[in-house]
Amino acid sequence: MAVPARKTSKSRKNKRRAQHKIKGPAVYWNPELGEYTIGHHVSSKGFYKGKKVN
């Protein structure tokens, strides 16, 4: 079984864990609808990519 030759330092360990943060959804202002929307989702008024859906 493989065993590390050196102890992993606190700073190296924390640098690696810094990439595990949770990101929120990409919300942007849509001036055509006058509301905030999430990318790649249908808006509350039923528009997707500027076209009415269903």
N, C-alpha and C positions, 0 to 999 in steps of 0.2 A: 504494500500500500504506500502511496506517495505521501511524503511528509514535507512540509515547507522547510527550507533551509534557514529562513530568517523569519522573525516575527513581523507581521504586518503592522506598520505604525498607525497611530490614530489618524494622522493627517491623510495618509494614503487610503485608509478605510473610509474616511469621511468624504474624500474626493470621489470615490466610486459611488457612494450612496447619494451624493448630491444629484445624480442623474435620475433618481427614482421619484422625484417630486411629482405631484398630481397637477395637471394643467386643467384649467377651466375651458368651457366651450368657446370657440371663436365667434363672438357676437359682434355684429357690425350694424351701423345705421343704414337703413334703406330709405332714401329720400322719396322714391316713387310711392311707397306705401305709407311713409311717415311713421315707421316703427322700427324697432330693433329686430333683427332676424339672425338665425344661426345658419351658417353656410351648409349647403347641400341638404336643406330641409324645406318642406313646404311651409309658407308663412301662415299666420292665423287667418288671413283673408283668402287663402287658397291659391296663392301664386308661387310658381317655381320657375326660376330663370326668366322672370318677366312675363310669363304666360299663365293664364288661368288654367288650373288643373281641376278636373271633376267639378 
